């Protein structure tokens, strides 16, 4: 399930039970279109924020039982009503996309994780609500998985995000390793870049591992889907580690062999 273009991870895949594919696809369209408002085209910041506010107004119409005005939100309303989904995760996602418009640097890791709470964790919480798994333990596992996937996305897309004017790496840790913005601009992996990236990779791996038990808590095809997603994240981290964080010459992606290996491991790990 993607919010910030996780092309490595399945969205409404055939592994999901048929009854969940449509609601997941609708939620994805909401998130993808809102993310595109913040990122794509050449609209001004004011125009982007206004468009995201229009999404918020549609959510308010749903909350107050007024018919939404657009086809996307008409479909979303039907999904929300049928599955009794909470509205706050949708609002959190919109807050994250609005933040992308106005905030381009993160002073420390705590700020990065606060962003993940809005940009990634709501997706997992919505999926759990669809699955009917909303206990505290499962939510905590889900938050760890989603935050780690967002962090992985940041590590993969350092160069891409920089072209958009954003750096999601903690500024204090960059300074500690003497990594500056000029080095990112030049796509330079020399100096202390490698130990800096290895520290980011290892921390992200531990966060992902912290949520991994959810892959066995959820049963059946849903659990299989989640184990595939977890292994996808782990595989990307392995590739990042192998290149010692040189994403400029070897941006890690999952290939066909990776997907087959992940499926084999996911089936055996049930």
C-alpha positions in Angstrom: 0.0 0.0 0.0 1.6 3.2 -1.1 1.4 6.8 0.0 4.8 8.1 -1.0 5.4 6.0 -4.1 6.6 2.7 -2.5 6.8 0.9 -5.9 8.4 -2.0 -4.0 5.3 -3.0 -2.2 2.1 -4.5 -3.4 -1.1 -2.5 -3.6 -4.4 -4.4 -3.5 -2.6 -7.4 -4.8 -4.1 -10.8 -5.7 -2.9 -12.0 -2.3 -5.6 -10.0 -0.6 -9.1 -11.5 -0.2 -11.3 -10.4 -3.0 -13.6 -8.5 -0.6 -10.8 -6.2 0.4 -9.3 -5.4 -3.0 -11.9 -2.7 -3.9 -11.7 -0.8 -0.6 -7.9 -0.9 -0.6 -7.8 0.4 -4.1 -10.2 3.3 -3.2 -8.1 4.2 -0.2 -5.0 4.1 -2.4 -6.6 6.4 -5.0 -7.4 8.9 -2.2 -3.8 8.8 -0.9 -2.1 8.8 -4.3 -4.2 11.7 -5.6 -3.6 13.8 -2.5 0.1 13.0 -2.6 0.2 14.1 -6.2 -1.5 17.4 -5.2 1.5 18.1 -2.9 4.1 16.9 -5.4 3.2 17.0 -9.0 2.8 19.8 -11.5 3.8 23.4 -11.1 1.0 24.8 -8.9 1.9 27.3 -6.2 2.1 26.3 -2.6 -1.1 28.2 -1.9 -2.9 26.4 -4.7 -1.7 23.0 -3.4 -2.8 23.8 0.2 -6.2 25.0 -1.1 -6.6 21.8 -3.1 -5.8 19.7 0.0 -8.3 21.8 2.0 -10.9 20.9 -0.5 -10.2 17.2 0.3 -10.7 18.0 4.0 -14.0 19.6 3.2 -15.1 16.4 1.4 -14.1 14.4 4.5 -16.2 16.9 6.7 -19.2 16.3 4.4 -18.8 12.6 5.0 -18.5 13.1 8.7 -21.7 15.3 8.8 -23.6 12.9 6.5 -23.7 15.3 3.6 -23.2 13.8 0.2 -19.6 14.3 -1.1 -19.3 16.4 -4.3 -16.7 14.4 -6.2 -16.7 10.8 -7.5 -13.6 9.9 -5.6 -15.1 10.8 -2.3 -18.5 9.3 -3.2 -16.6 6.0 -3.5 -14.6 6.7 -0.4 -17.8 7.4 1.6 -19.2 4.0 0.6 -16.1 2.3 1.7 -16.0 4.2 5.0 -19.6 3.4 5.8 -19.5 -0.2 4.8 -16.3 -1.0 6.8 -16.9 1.6 9.7 -13.5 3.2 9.0 -12.3 6.1 11.2 -11.8 9.4 9.5 -8.8 10.6 11.5 -6.3 8.5 9.5 -7.5 10.2 6.3 -7.1 13.6 7.9 -3.6 12.7 9.2 -2.6 11.8 5.6 -3.8 15.1 4.4 -1.8 16.8 7.1 1.3 15.0 6.0 0.9 16.1 2.4 0.3 19.6 3.5 3.4 19.4 5.5 5.3 18.4 2.4 4.3 21.7 0.8 5.6 23.9 3.6 8.4 21.9 5.4 11.5 20.7 3.6 14.0 20.0 6.4 13.9 17.9 9.6 16.1 18.9 12.5 16.3 15.5 14.2 15.0 11.9 13.9 12.1 12.7 16.2 10.7 15.1 13.7 11.1 12.5 10.9 9.2 10.0 13.0 6.4 12.6 13.7 6.1 12.9 10.0 5.9 9.1 9.6 3.0 9.1 12.1 1.0 11.2 9.7 2.3 10.0 6.3 2.6 6.3 6.8 1.1 4.9 10.0 -2.5 5.9 9.1 -2.4 3.6 6.1 -1.6 0.6 8.3 -4.3 1.6 10.7 -6.9 1.8 7.9 -5.8 -1.7 6.7 -6.1 -3.1 10.2 -9.6 -1.6 10.5 -10.5 -3.3 7.2 -9.1 -6.6 8.6 -11.0 -6.2 11.9 -7.6 -6.2 13.9 -7.6 -3.1 16.0 -6.1 -4.2 19.3 -3.3 -2.1 20.8 -0.6 -4.7 20.1 -1.5 -5.0 16.4 -1.6 -1.2 16.0 1.8 -0.8 17.5 3.3 -3.5 15.2 1.6 -1.8 12.2 3.0 1.6 13.1 6.5 0.2 13.3 6.1 -1.5 9.9 4.7 1.6 8.2 7.2 4.0 9.7 10.1 1.7 8.6 8.7 1.5 5.1 8.5 5.3 4.9 12.1 5.5 6.2 13.2 3.0 3.5 11.5 5.1 0.9 13.3 8.2 2.2 16.7 6.3 1.9 15.9 5.1 -1.6 14.8 8.5 -2.8 17.3 10.9 -1.3 18.3 12.2 -4.7 14.7 12.3 -6.0 13.5 14.2 -2.9 16.4 16.6 -3.1 15.3 17.5 -6.7 11.9 18.4 -5.2 13.7 20.6 -2.6 13.3 18.2 0.3 15.6 16.3 2.6 14.1 13.9 5.1 17.4 12.9 6.7 17.9 14.2 10.2 19.9 17.4 10.0 21.7 16.9 13.3 22.9 13.4 12.2 24.1 14.8 8.9 26.2 17.3 10.8 27.6 14.6 13.0 28.9 12.7 10.0 29.9 15.8 8.2 27.4 15.2 5.4 26.0 18.4 3.9 23.5 19.4 1.3 26.2 20.1 -1.3 27.3 16.4 -1.1 23.7 15.3 -1.8 23.4 17.8 -4.6 26.6 16.4 -6.2 25.5 12.8 -5.6 28.7 12.2 -3.8 29.0 9.0 -1.7 32.5 9.7 -0.4 33.8 10.7 3.0 31.5 9.7 5.9 28.5 9.1 3.7 28.8 5.3 4.0 28.9 5.2 7.9 26.1 7.8 8.0 23.9 5.7 5.7 24.8 2.4 7.4 23.6 4.0 10.7 20.3 5.0 9.0 19.9 1.5 7.5 20.5 -0.3 10.8 18.1 1.8 12.8 15.4 1.3 10.1 16.0 -2.4 10.1 15.4 -2.6 13.9 12.1 -0.6 13.5 11.0 -3.0 10.8 11.9 -6.0 12.9 9.9 -4.5 15.8 6.7 -4.7 13.8 7.4 -8.0 12.0 5.4 -10.2 14.4 2.3 -8.8 12.9 2.9 -10.9 9.9 2.1 -14.0 12.0 -0.6 -12.4 14.1 -2.7 -11.8 10.9 -3.8 -15.1 9.5 -4.6 -16.4 6.0 -4.0 -14.4 2.8 -3.8 -11.1 4.7 -0.9 -12.4 6.8 0.8 -13.6 3.7 0.4 -10.2 2.0 1.9 -8.5 5.1 4.8 -10.9 5.3 5.5 -10.1 1.6 5.5 -6.4 2.4 7.8 -6.9 5.4 10.2 -9.0 3.4 10.1 -6.4 0.6 11.3 -3.8 3.1 14.0 -6.1 4.5 15.2 -6.9 1.0 15.6 -3.3 0.1 17.5 -2.7 3.3 19.8 -5.6 2.4 20.5 -4.0 -1.0 21.1 -0.6 0.6 23.6 -2.2 3.0 25.3 -4.1 0.3 26.1 -0.9 -1.6 26.9 0.8 1.7 24.2 3.4 1.0 25.4 4.5 -2.4 21.9 5.2 -3.8 23.3 7.5 -6.4 24.8 4.7 -8.6 22.7 1.8 -7.4 19.2 2.8 -6.3 17.8 -0.5 -4.9 14.7 -2.0 -6.4 13.0 -5.3 -6.2 13.3 -7.6 -9.3 11.4 -10.8 -10.3 13.9 -13.0 -8.5 13.4 -11.0 -5.3 9.6 -11.3 -5.5 9.8 -15.1 -6.0 12.2 -15.4 -3.0 10.0 -13.2 -0.9 6.9 -15.3 -1.8 8.7 -18.5 -0.9 9.9 -17.2 2.4 6.5 -15.6 3.2 4.7 -18.9 2.7 7.2 -20.8 4.8 7.1 -18.3 7.6 3.3 -18.6 8.4 
